Amino acid sequence: MEFDGTDNDLHVFLQDSAELGDFLQEIAEQGADRWTRSVRWLTGYNATHIEAYVEPADDEPVQEGIVLAWGYYARFREHGTRWNRPEHVMRDFIRDVEG
């Protein structure tokens, strides 16, 4: 018996379903929570400037979960400077999500 995937719409579900959007939003919020807990900043300024959302990708019909952290030196938390080593908070989170 051979499989005929003519009427299979699993790819549509995996690209553009509300359930997938909700799941991606949950994952993005977990990344935002990890940033808030893990960022080392005395004032907490970077920890309060974070947003998690889901939007369609530009070049493909898929959804992306996005975690946006901004504020004073938020970028350098990931990349480091010549004085401070990088913290890799989001890089570590992505590594954990991907497995």
C-alpha positions, 0 to 999 in steps of 0.5 A, spaced: 500 500 500 502 506 497 501 513 501 498 518 497 498 525 500 494 529 495 489 531 500 494 532 506 494 539 508 499 538 514 504 543 511 498 548 512 497 547 519 505 547 520 505 554 517 499 558 518 495 555 524 492 559 530 494 553 534 502 554 532 501 561 533 499 560 540 505 555 541 510 560 538 507 565 543 508 561 549 515 559 547 517 566 545 514 569 552 519 563 555 525 566 552 523 573 554 522 571 561 529 568 561 532 574 559 528 578 564 531 573 569 538 572 567 540 579 564 545 582 569 544 589 570 544 593 576 538 597 575 534 592 571 533 597 565 534 591 560 529 587 564 524 591 563 524 593 556 522 586 552 517 584 548 515 577 545 510 576 539 509 572 533 509 574 526 509 571 519 516 571 516 518 575 510 520 570 505 516 564 507 509 562 509 511 561 516 510 564 523 516 566 527 516 567 534 520 573 536 523 576 542 525 583 542 530 586 548 532 593 547 535 598 552 541 601 554 547 595 552 541 590 551 545 588 544 552 587 548 549 582 553 549 577 547 555 580 543 559 583 549 564 588 549 571 589 550 570 590 557 564 585 558 564 578 556 557 576 552 552 573 556 549 569 551 542 569 554 538 568 548 543 564 544 543 559 550 535 559 550 535 558 542 540 552 543 535 549 549 529 550 544 532 547 538 534 541 542 
